[in-house]
Amino acid sequence: MAGNSSETGRSVTGKLVSILSSFARASEQSLTEVAHSSNLPNSTAHRLLSELVRHRMLLRDEDGRYRTGLGLRMLSASGGHDTAAIEDRATPVLEDLSEVTGCRVRLGILVGDQVGYMEKQPDTSPVAGFRPTATLPARTSALGRTLLAYIPPAMADALIAHSLRNDLAGTTSEVDRCRRSLACIRARRLAINPGGEHRGNCCFASPVFGPGGQIVAAVGITVADPALTLKPLMSVLSIASRSLSRELADASSARSKSNGHPRSPRPAIPPPSGSTVRRLP
């Protein structure tokens, strides 16, 4: 029995690896199942599982079952792309985009029915990288809708249904409305979310594609007055997302060839023309 297994000679790291490895075989498990597959006593498994839940590597549902959490999923997010590599390539793009627009900008990747994001505020602070606590709901955010629009429809439907599970709006009509919204985003290559996270703001997002045309991320801008900035922001955001798509494609191509070639120069993002962008307070 797992509850009687000896722990002699096993480090804490080894026990954690055993637990996490068990979720590669079964994405959802009970405490007893985890203890058995990891060959750990129930008490030890419970203690380590609690730590993993606290750090959001795992989630514990109302039935007491455990499944992979945001932190763990971010390790393999974005269609198999290295999150660290995406962060490295996206950082200068977000810096330029924030500078030329004077707005808060974000880059998001899909992790289940949530969006993990990195962001640059319109000030002198550096770009804040991905953190397990920095998340947005995929279904209701501009970044999330952009990402959902370009994944297989069956997968998008499943994620939308999951996010609606405990939502009073979780009806067939709401799922259909989301589908229509995603179709519009694919047609325009742009998601618009009036209101954003705060009343009076508006969020825009555009897709970032990797090698093979797969969606890997989305870039978004939050503005205070969309009536003044929609057209220029659409152009600037499109340039930024396409630039980053090329960056990721070049990086993938370089990895498949011999090492030592210098990185291709990144095109500058021009400031928006026409209307003046209103900075967020």
C-alpha positions in Angstrom: 0.0 0.0 0.0 1.2 3.5 -0.8 0.4 4.6 2.8 3.0 2.2 4.1 5.7 2.9 1.6 9.1 3.7 2.9 10.5 7.1 2.2 14.1 6.2 3.1 16.6 7.6 0.6 14.2 9.8 -1.3 14.7 13.5 -1.4 11.9 16.0 -1.4 12.8 16.9 -5.0 12.6 13.2 -5.9 9.1 13.0 -4.3 7.9 16.1 -6.1 9.2 14.8 -9.4 7.4 11.5 -8.8 4.1 13.4 -8.1 4.4 15.7 -11.1 5.4 12.8 -13.4 2.2 11.0 -12.4 0.2 13.8 -13.9 1.8 13.1 -17.3 0.0 9.7 -17.1 -3.3 10.9 -15.7 -4.3 14.6 -15.8 -6.7 14.3 -12.9 -6.2 12.1 -9.8 -7.4 11.6 -6.2 -5.0 11.8 -3.3 -4.9 8.0 -3.1 -4.2 7.6 -6.8 -1.3 10.1 -6.5 0.1 8.4 -3.5 -0.1 5.0 -5.2 1.5 6.1 -8.5 4.2 8.1 -6.7 4.9 5.3 -4.1 4.4 7.7 -1.2 2.5 7.6 2.0 -0.8 9.4 1.9 0.3 11.9 4.5 3.4 12.8 2.5 1.6 13.0 -0.8 -1.1 15.2 0.8 1.6 17.6 2.2 3.4 17.9 -1.1 0.2 18.2 -3.1 -0.8 21.1 -0.8 2.4 22.8 -1.5 2.0 22.4 -5.3 -1.5 23.7 -5.0 -0.3 26.7 -3.1 2.2 27.5 -5.8 -0.6 26.9 -8.5 1.3 24.1 -10.1 -1.7 21.9 -9.4 -5.4 22.6 -8.7 -7.7 20.9 -6.2 -11.4 20.8 -7.2 -14.5 20.6 -4.9 -14.4 16.8 -5.0 -10.9 16.8 -3.7 -9.3 15.7 -6.9 -6.1 17.2 -8.2 -5.3 18.3 -11.8 -2.6 20.3 -13.5 -2.6 24.0 -12.7 -1.6 27.2 -14.4 2.1 27.1 -13.3 2.6 23.6 -14.5 0.8 24.1 -17.8 2.8 27.3 -18.5 5.9 25.1 -18.7 4.5 23.5 -21.9 2.2 26.3 -23.1 1.9 27.9 -26.5 1.8 24.8 -28.8 5.1 23.4 -27.6 7.0 26.7 -27.8 9.5 27.5 -25.1 7.8 30.1 -22.9 11.2 31.6 -22.0 12.0 32.0 -25.7 8.7 33.7 -26.3 9.4 36.1 -23.3 12.8 36.9 -24.7 11.6 37.7 -28.1 8.5 39.5 -27.0 10.2 41.8 -24.4 11.6 44.4 -26.9 8.4 44.3 -29.0 6.4 45.2 -25.9 8.8 47.9 -24.9 8.6 49.5 -28.4 4.8 49.1 -28.5 4.3 50.8 -25.1 6.7 53.6 -26.0 5.1 54.5 -29.3 1.5 54.2 -28.0 1.9 55.4 -24.4 -0.4 52.5 -23.3 -0.2 49.4 -21.2 0.6 46.5 -23.5 0.5 42.7 -22.9 1.4 39.5 -24.5 -0.7 36.5 -23.6 -0.4 32.7 -24.1 -3.3 30.2 -23.6 -3.1 27.9 -20.6 -6.3 26.0 -20.3 -9.2 28.4 -20.0 -7.0 31.1 -18.7 -4.4 33.5 -20.3 -1.0 33.8 -18.8 0.5 37.2 -19.7 3.5 39.4 -19.5 3.1 43.2 -19.7 4.7 46.6 -20.0 3.2 49.6 -18.3 3.5 53.0 -19.9 6.3 54.2 -17.6 10.0 53.5 -16.9 9.4 50.1 -15.3 10.7 47.1 -17.1 8.6 44.5 -18.8 7.0 42.2 -16.3 7.5 38.6 -17.4 5.1 35.6 -17.1 4.0 34.9 -13.6 1.6 32.2 -12.4 -0.5 34.9 -10.7 -0.8 37.1 -13.8 -3.8 35.6 -15.5 -7.0 36.6 -17.4 -10.1 34.6 -18.3 -9.7 33.5 -21.9 -13.4 33.7 -22.7 -14.0 37.3 -21.7 -10.6 39.0 -22.4 -9.4 40.4 -25.8 -6.2 38.4 -25.5 -8.0 35.2 -24.7 -10.6 35.5 -27.4 -7.9 36.1 -29.9 -6.1 32.9 -28.8 -9.4 30.9 -28.8 -10.2 32.1 -32.3 -7.2 30.3 -33.8 -7.2 27.0 -32.1 -9.2 24.0 -33.3 -13.0 24.7 -32.9 -13.6 21.6 -30.8 -10.9 22.7 -28.4 -12.2 26.2 -28.2 -15.7 24.9 -27.5 -14.4 22.6 -24.7 -12.6 25.5 -23.1 -15.6 27.8 -23.4 -17.8 25.2 -21.9 -15.4 24.6 -19.1 -15.3 28.3 -18.2 -19.1 28.5 -18.2 -19.4 25.5 -15.9 -20.1 27.6 -12.8 -21.4 30.6 -14.7 -25.1 31.4 -14.8 -24.6 32.6 -18.3 -23.4 29.1 -19.3 -26.2 28.3 -21.8 -26.2 27.1 -25.3 -26.9 30.6 -26.5 -23.8 31.9 -24.7 -21.7 29.3 -26.4 -23.1 30.2 -29.8 -22.5 33.9 -29.1 -18.9 33.1 -28.3 -18.5 31.1 -31.5 -19.8 34.0 -33.6 -17.4 36.4 -31.8 -14.4 34.1 -32.6 -15.4 34.0 -36.2 -15.4 37.8 -36.4 -12.0 37.9 -34.8 -10.6 35.5 -37.4 -12.0 37.6 -40.2 -10.5 40.9 -38.8 -7.4 39.5 -37.1 -8.4 41.7 -34.3 -10.3 41.4 -31.0 -12.0 44.4 -29.4 -13.1 44.3 -25.8 -14.9 47.6 -24.8 -14.6 48.2 -21.1 -11.6 46.0 -20.7 -10.8 45.3 -17.1 -11.9 48.8 -16.0 -14.9 50.9 -17.1 -13.8 53.5 -19.6 -11.0 51.5 -21.0 -10.9 49.4 -24.2 -8.6 46.4 -25.0 -7.5 45.4 -28.5 -5.6 42.2 -29.3 -4.0 40.7 -32.4 -2.7 37.2 -33.0 1.0 36.1 -33.1 1.8 33.0 -35.1 4.7 30.6 -34.9 6.3 28.3 -37.5 3.6 26.5 -39.5 1.1 29.2 -38.9 0.0 27.9 -35.5 -1.2 30.5 -33.0 1.3 30.9 -30.1 0.4 34.2 -28.5 -1.6 37.4 -28.7 -0.5 41.0 -28.3 -2.9 43.5 -26.7 -3.2 47.2 -26.0 -5.4 48.9 -23.4 -6.4 52.4 -24.2 -8.5 55.0 -22.3 -10.4 56.4 -25.3 -11.0 54.0 -28.2 -13.0 56.6 -30.2 -9.8 58.6 -30.7 -7.3 55.7 -31.2 -8.9 52.8 -32.9 -7.6 53.2 -36.4 -4.0 54.1 -35.6 -3.8 51.4 -32.9 -5.0 48.8 -35.4 -2.1 49.6 -37.6 0.5 49.7 -34.9 -0.8 46.5 -33.2 -0.7 44.7 -36.6 2.9 45.7 -37.2 3.9 44.5 -33.7 2.2 41.2 -33.9 3.5 40.4 -37.4 7.0 41.5 -36.3 6.9 39.1 -33.4 5.6 36.3 -35.6 8.6 36.8 -37.8 10.9 36.9 -34.8 9.6 33.5 -33.6 9.7 32.0 -37.1 13.4 33.2 -37.5 14.3 31.8 -34.1 12.8 28.4 -34.9 14.6 28.3 -38.2 17.9 29.3 -36.6 17.5 26.4 -34.1 17.1 23.9 -36.9 20.3 25.1 -38.7 23.8 25.5 -37.5 24.5 27.8 -34.5 26.4 31.0 -34.5 24.3 33.1 -37.0 23.4 36.6 -35.7 19.8 37.4 -35.0 18.0 39.2 -37.9 17.4 42.9 -37.1 13.9 43.6 -35.8 11.9 46.2 -37.7 11.1 49.2 -35.6 7.4 49.8 -34.7 6.4 53.3 -36.0 4.2 55.6 -33.9 0.5 55.7 -34.8 -0.4 58.4 -37.3 -3.4 60.6 -37.3 -5.1 60.6 -33.9 -3.2 61.2 -30.7 -3.1 58.3 -28.3 -4.4 59.1 -24.9 -2.3 57.7 -22.2 -3.8 55.7 -19.3 -3.5 57.3 -15.9 
